[in-house]
Amino acid sequence: MAEPIEKPGIYIRGDVLYVRGTQYIARVAELLRLETRLKLLSVLREKEISMKELALLTGQSKANISAQIKKLEEIGLVETRYKRGVRGVKKVCRTRIREIRFILD
């Protein structure tokens, strides 16, 4: 059984992101306030997808998608890796997170 989350921070247990402590809760809430980031998470829940495909699906530029994914990656909501493509490599994204829990003290 996993240890209880007692210290402030951001933790991933399985497909749940736990957030404890006011500064961490504020940070995650701030990142989730943009509709674009929520749309990205929704798409990524379904499948692993390239940055180019995300840009096409959302109608955003690849530069904007890259910036948004980087922010989500910083707190563990998204994982990225490079995958061999037809012409070189491409950056693909995914999320394992299905739920976010804020623990208020």
N, C-alpha and C positions, 0 to 999 in steps of 0.2 A: 504494500500500500504506500502511496506517495506521502511524503512528509507534509504536514499542514503548512500553509503559507502564513507566516507570522511577521516577516520583515517586509517593510515597504519595497516595492519594485514591480517589475513586469515579469511574469512567469508563464511558460507554456507547459501544459500537462495534457498530453494527447492532442485533442482537437479544440481545447479550451485555452483562451488567453485570460489569465488572472491578473488583475491590476489592483495593487494595494498601496495606500498612502496618497494623500491629497495631491502632491506634486506629480505623481505618476498618473493619477486619474485625470488631472487637468491636461497633461501632455497627450494622453490617448484621446481624450474627448476633443481636444483642439484638432488633432489629426483627422478625426472622423467627422468633423463638422462640414467638410466639403462634399457636396453631392458626387463629384467626379470620383473621389476616393471610394465612396460607398458603392458606386457602380462598378468600379474596378474589382472590388472584393466580391461582389455578386457574380461577376463573370468568372473570376478565378476560382470560385467555389465549385464550378461545374467541370473545369478542365484546365490543364496546363496550356498556356497560350503565349505566343511570341509578342514582343513589344509592338511590332508592326501590326499584327492582327488586333491588338488592343486599341491601337490608334484608329484603325479603320472602324471597329465596332462602336467606339465612343465618339467618333468625329473630332477627336483631339489630335494635335500634332504629336509626332513621336517624341519630340523634346519635352513637351508637357507631360506625356505619359511617363517618360523616364524619370522626371522630377517627382511625380506623384508616387510612383512605385518605390523610389529611393526612400521617401518619407515613411511609407508603410513597412518597408524592409527594416528600417532603423528600430522599430519597436517589435519586430517579429511577426507581423501580420502577413507578410509576403516573403517568399523565398525566390531567388533568381539563380539561374545557372546558364551556362553556355552550352548549346546543343549543335551538333554538326547538322548543317543544312545542305541543300542542293548546291548552293554557291557559297561555301565558307561556313561560318558559324553564325548562329543567331541567339539572342538572349531570350530565354523563356521564363515565365513567371508562374507561380502557383501559390495557393494557400492551403494549409491543413486546418486552419482555424474555422470552426463552425459556430463558436459562441465566445462572447467576451463577458467576463464577470468583474464587476467593480466591487471591491471589498472596502466598505466604509468603516472607519474607526472613530 
